[in-house]
Amino acid sequence: MIPVPTGVRVWLTAGHVDMRKGYPGLSLMVQETLKRDPSSGHLFVFRGRRGDLIKVIWHDGQGACLFVKRLERGRFIWPSPADGTVTISPAQLGYLLEGIDWRHPQRTWRPSAVG
């Protein structure tokens, strides 16, 4: 898991992007389409066309970081292009990276009795 400092926002870009892009291309997208500063310390998350690959860019103050995750099965839950950009919490990012629906996380098991 990415160690997200306090006060850092996580931005999801709706729709899909060309996953051949690296940090320079994705940071240019952040500047041009999101009108944000990619070196601000916030995390910016992008999804590929098939939905099983995401890239996260982050500038931690010392340098640029590019994280990539591909799901072996399933797809990442993603906002529609009509939503534009969506801000989520670091906890929701954790759900997203695990392939869990970050919009409505639910427990899969609840103990009925203790002991």
Secondary structure, DSSP 8 states (H G I E B T S, - for coil): -----TT--EEEESS---TT--HHHHHHHIIIII---TTSS-EEEEE-SSSSEEEEEEE-SSSEEEEEEE-SSS------GGG-EEEE-HHHHHHHHTT--TTS---S---SS--
